[in-house]
Amino acid sequence: MAAQTDLWDAIVIGAGVQGCFTAYHLAQNSKKVLLLEQFLLPHSRGSSHGQSRIIRKAYPEDFYTRMMDECYRTWAQLEREAGAQLHRRTELLFLGMKENPGLKTIQATLSRQGIDHECLSSVHLKQRFPNIRFTKGEVGLLDKTGGVLYADKALRALQHVIRQLGGMVCDGEKVVEIRPGLPVTVKTTLKSYQANSLVITAGPWTNRILRPLGIELPLQTLRINVCYWREKVPGSYSVSQAFPCILSLDLAPHHIYGLPASEYPGLMKVCYHHGDSVDPEERDCPKTFSDIQDVQILCHFVKDHLPGLRPEPDIMERCMYTNTPDEHFILDCHPKYDNIVIGAGFSGHGFKLAPAVGKVLYELSMKLPPSYDLAPFRISRFSKLSKAHL
């Protein structure tokens, strides 16, 4: 194994969107940063691939809505730096019964934070969106800031800008050992590196990296079926027809979301925000396939509420979520080694927030005051975590 004697300011493990934005902020602040990725780039093995994600300011929690202010600015800055469009505003339509507490909470947050939004009655919904069939008593909440992020383009842009700023991106290098200390030593399948700080943003592989460091976090990896549904009349649910992103809160145990037809011409993306537990190494193995209950839920939803789509998916891809018990992120230092920083548990809603997440992880790695209150993201909130896991 070749030795690498250079001392890095920071090494980031995992080149998904969180690791990329961490490296981006480090490089922007003139830090010597190395970004390591176990797979050859680009790849579809983790949680950051695919062409699209929803971006929004609408959240039940004020702290995410506040973070999104900075995220929108940083996404726009990245667009300028990369010379590419990475975002398109479509608006985001939340659907729920009038008495739905989640819908009321989101509306209250948008009002408190002064975010442009509109409440739509059942009558107004039918007038505005004739190609959606609504449930009796269903109302809408329109987040005017909502839209689509072009995920694959964003990752390519980030990696390009990181290199332009002097950072190094090394793919096809799996981490095989971490030796804590100052400096921290990271051994990969190809080389050995040293750095003053280490940031771990390894998605579904987080606990595999953390266990030898004496910690196991309460993370659950889920396999998500990403489904695309063919329009009966091409263009009827498309971005060009000003069809919004949608998020349905009431019609299944977990929410259902959709993005207007764009990445595959004539196909709308409609997905279920849940899946089956899976080992990340076995995501695509046939033996791990279940009855695909979530796809059955989606078939019923599409048939009942999106009558202009064929009621069975044309394309099904796979992604992974890494969930925490409360579905809030983990952004914190290792309890024993303060120069090892962990970003994990993005629970299927982290992509849009990556600009702020990367900034926080950069600040933690450089021992700077964090830009946000990190109480919701501390490891210590999992008070029932046994000492054997810490």
ChimeraX attribute file (.defattr): number of C-alpha atoms within 10 A of each C-alpha:
attribute: neighborCount
match mode: 1-to-1
recipient: residues
	/A:1	9
	/A:2	11
	/A:3	11
	/A:4	11
	/A:5	10
	/A:6	11
	/A:7	16
	/A:8	18
	/A:9	20
	/A:10	28
	/A:11	30
	/A:12	30
	/A:13	27
	/A:14	25
	/A:15	30
	/A:16	24
	/A:17	28
	/A:18	31
	/A:19	27
	/A:20	29
	/A:21	27
	/A:22	34
	/A:23	36
	/A:24	29
	/A:25	22
	/A:26	28
	/A:27	24
	/A:28	16
	/A:29	11
	/A:30	13
	/A:31	19
	/A:32	20
	/A:33	28
	/A:34	26
	/A:35	23
	/A:36	24
	/A:37	22
	/A:38	18
	/A:39	17
	/A:40	11
	/A:41	16
	/A:42	13
	/A:43	12
	/A:44	16
	/A:45	16
	/A:46	23
	/A:47	23
	/A:48	25
	/A:49	22
	/A:50	17
	/A:51	15
	/A:52	22
	/A:53	22
	/A:54	25
	/A:55	27
	/A:56	25
	/A:57	29
	/A:58	29
	/A:59	20
	/A:60	18
	/A:61	13
	/A:62	18
	/A:63	14
	/A:64	16
	/A:65	21
	/A:66	15
	/A:67	18
	/A:68	22
	/A:69	15
	/A:70	14
	/A:71	22
	/A:72	20
	/A:73	12
	/A:74	16
	/A:75	20
	/A:76	16
	/A:77	12
	/A:78	20
	/A:79	17
	/A:80	12
	/A:81	13
	/A:82	17
	/A:83	10
	/A:84	13
	/A:85	16
	/A:86	21
	/A:87	21
	/A:88	15
	/A:89	18
	/A:90	24
	/A:91	22
	/A:92	29
	/A:93	26
	/A:94	23
	/A:95	26
	/A:96	23
	/A:97	20
	/A:98	14
	/A:99	11
	/A:100	14
	/A:101	12
	/A:102	15
	/A:103	24
	/A:104	16
	/A:105	16
	/A:106	21
	/A:107	22
	/A:108	17
	/A:109	21
	/A:110	22
	/A:111	12
	/A:112	10
	/A:113	13
	/A:114	9
	/A:115	17
	/A:116	13
	/A:117	20
	/A:118	14
	/A:119	14
	/A:120	18
	/A:121	15
	/A:122	16
	/A:123	11
	/A:124	12
	/A:125	20
	/A:126	15
	/A:127	10
	/A:128	11
	/A:129	12
	/A:130	10
	/A:131	16
	/A:132	16
	/A:133	16
	/A:134	19
	/A:135	15
	/A:136	8
	/A:137	12
	/A:138	19
	/A:139	24
	/A:140	24
	/A:141	23
	/A:142	21
	/A:143	26
	/A:144	19
	/A:145	18
	/A:146	22
	/A:147	24
	/A:148	25
	/A:149	22
	/A:150	19
	/A:151	21
	/A:152	20
	/A:153	18
	/A:154	25
	/A:155	22
	/A:156	16
	/A:157	20
	/A:158	22
	/A:159	23
	/A:160	16
	/A:161	20
	/A:162	25
	/A:163	16
	/A:164	12
	/A:165	20
	/A:166	16
	/A:167	22
	/A:168	18
	/A:169	19
	/A:170	16
	/A:171	16
	/A:172	14
	/A:173	17
	/A:174	18
	/A:175	19
	/A:176	13
	/A:177	15
	/A:178	19
	/A:179	13
	/A:180	17
	/A:181	15
	/A:182	12
	/A:183	18
	/A:184	21
	/A:185	20
	/A:186	19
	/A:187	20
	/A:188	20
	/A:189	14
	/A:190	13
	/A:191	14
	/A:192	19
	/A:193	20
	/A:194	25
	/A:195	23
	/A:196	18
	/A:197	27
	/A:198	31
	/A:199	26
	/A:200	26
	/A:201	27
	/A:202	28
	/A:203	28
	/A:204	24
	/A:205	18
	/A:206	21
	/A:207	18
	/A:208	12
	/A:209	19
	/A:210	17
	/A:211	13
	/A:212	12
	/A:213	18
	/A:214	14
	/A:215	17
	/A:216	18
	/A:217	18
	/A:218	14
	/A:219	21
	/A:220	18
	/A:221	22
	/A:222	23
	/A:223	24
	/A:224	26
	/A:225	22
	/A:226	19
	/A:227	21
	/A:228	25
	/A:229	25
	/A:230	22
	/A:231	21
	/A:232	15
	/A:233	11
	/A:234	14
	/A:235	18
	/A:236	19
	/A:237	28
	/A:238	20
	/A:239	21
	/A:240	12
	/A:241	12
	/A:242	13
	/A:243	21
	/A:244	26
	/A:245	29
	/A:246	24
	/A:247	23
	/A:248	21
	/A:249	18
	/A:250	17
	/A:251	15
	/A:252	14
	/A:253	11
	/A:254	14
	/A:255	15
	/A:256	22
	/A:257	21
	/A:258	21
	/A:259	27
	/A:260	25
	/A:261	27
	/A:262	18
	/A:263	17
	/A:264	13
	/A:265	12
	/A:266	20
	/A:267	26
	/A:268	26
	/A:269	23
	/A:270	26
	/A:271	23
	/A:272	22
	/A:273	21
	/A:274	20
	/A:275	20
	/A:276	20
	/A:277	16
	/A:278	19
	/A:279	17
	/A:280	19
	/A:281	11
	/A:282	12
	/A:283	22
	/A:284	16
	/A:285	9
	/A:286	8
	/A:287	8
	/A:288	13
	/A:289	13
	/A:290	10
	/A:291	7
	/A:292	12
	/A:293	11
	/A:294	20
	/A:295	21
	/A:296	13
	/A:297	16
	/A:298	21
	/A:299	17
	/A:300	14
	/A:301	18
	/A:302	21
	/A:303	15
	/A:304	14
	/A:305	14
	/A:306	19
	/A:307	15
	/A:308	19
	/A:309	23
	/A:310	18
	/A:311	20
	/A:312	17
	/A:313	20
	/A:314	12
	/A:315	14
	/A:316	14
	/A:317	12
	/A:318	17
	/A:319	21
	/A:320	29
	/A:321	29
	/A:322	26
	/A:323	24
	/A:324	19
	/A:325	12
	/A:326	11
	/A:327	14
	/A:328	19
	/A:329	23
	/A:330	25
	/A:331	24
	/A:332	23
	/A:333	22
	/A:334	19
	/A:335	13
	/A:336	12
	/A:337	15
	/A:338	16
	/A:339	23
	/A:340	24
	/A:341	25
	/A:342	24
	/A:343	24
	/A:344	27
	/A:345	30
	/A:346	24
	/A:347	25
	/A:348	19
	/A:349	18
	/A:350	22
	/A:351	21
	/A:352	22
	/A:353	25
	/A:354	24
	/A:355	26
	/A:356	25
	/A:357	26
	/A:358	24
	/A:359	22
	/A:360	25
	/A:361	31
	/A:362	28
	/A:363	18
	/A:364	22
	/A:365	26
	/A:366	18
	/A:367	13
	/A:368	11
	/A:369	10
	/A:370	13
	/A:371	11
	/A:372	13
	/A:373	11
	/A:374	14
	/A:375	12
	/A:376	14
	/A:377	16
	/A:378	15
	/A:379	20
	/A:380	13
	/A:381	12
	/A:382	13
	/A:383	8
	/A:384	7
	/A:385	14
	/A:386	9
	/A:387	9
	/A:388	8
	/A:389	11
	/A:390	15
